[in-house]
Amino acid sequence: MHYRNGREAKNGDKVVSIGSNGEIIGLGVLHSATPGNDYCNGGIAPLHTGPISACMCDCLHVDDLAAILAEKGMDKRKSGM
C-alpha cells in the first residue's frame, strides 16, 4: 500500500485525502487498510470531533495546501496507480 507520493502506507498514519481535482476532502487516521491494494482500501477516522482553538500562525488554508500539492505534482494520481 502506497500513498500518492510513493511513501508506504500503514494503518495508524495521519493522512490527508485528496480528491480527483486536487481538493482536500478528508483528514484523519488511516485504519482497516489491507496490504496489496492502493484503491478504495481502508478508512479514515477523523482526528477531532469537536471544536479546536486555532493559532492562525500555525494554520494553512486548504486552498493553499492544495496549491502546494499541485506545485509538487501531487495533485493528480500518477499513471498506473
C-alpha positions in Angstrom: 0.0 0.0 0.0 1.4 3.3 -1.0 0.4 7.0 -0.9 0.3 9.2 -4.0 3.9 10.3 -3.4 5.1 6.7 -3.2 5.5 6.5 0.6 4.5 3.2 2.2 1.0 3.4 3.8 0.4 2.0 7.3 -2.6 1.8 9.5 -2.3 4.4 12.2 -0.8 7.0 9.9 -2.2 10.6 9.9 -3.4 11.2 6.4 -4.9 13.8 4.1 -7.3 12.5 1.4 -7.0 14.3 -1.9 -9.9 14.3 -4.4 -9.7 13.9 -8.2 -9.4 17.6 -8.8 -6.6 18.1 -6.2 -9.0 19.3 -3.5 -8.6 18.1 0.2 -11.6 16.0 1.1 -10.6 14.4 4.4 -8.1 14.4 7.3 -7.7 11.8 9.9 -6.0 8.5 10.9 -5.8 5.6 8.4 -7.4 2.3 9.6 -8.6 -1.0 8.3 -6.3 -0.9 5.2 -5.0 -4.2 3.9 -1.7 -4.8 2.0 -1.7 -5.2 -1.7 -4.3 -2.6 -2.7 -3.9 1.1 -3.3 -7.6 1.7 -4.3 -10.7 2.0 -2.0 -8.8 0.3 0.8 -9.3 1.3 4.4 -11.0 4.1 6.2 -10.1 7.5 7.7 -11.1 8.2 11.3 -11.5 11.9 12.0 -8.8 13.4 14.3 -11.2 15.7 16.1 -14.9 15.6 16.7 -15.3 18.9 18.5 -14.1 22.5 18.2 -10.3 23.2 18.4 -8.7 26.5 19.2 -6.6 27.8 16.4 -3.5 30.0 16.2 -3.5 31.4 12.7 0.3 31.3 12.6 0.1 27.5 12.8 -2.6 27.1 10.1 -2.9 26.8 6.3 -5.9 27.4 4.2 -6.9 24.2 2.4 -6.6 26.0 -1.0 -3.0 26.9 -0.2 -2.2 23.3 0.8 -3.8 22.2 -2.5 -1.7 24.7 -4.4 1.5 23.3 -2.7 0.4 19.8 -3.8 -0.1 21.0 -7.4 3.2 22.7 -7.4 4.9 19.5 -6.3 2.9 17.5 -8.9 1.0 15.5 -6.3 -2.5 16.9 -7.1 -3.2 14.1 -9.6 -2.7 10.3 -9.4 0.4 9.1 -11.3 -0.4 6.9 -14.3 -0.5 3.2 -13.3 -1.6 4.0 -9.7 
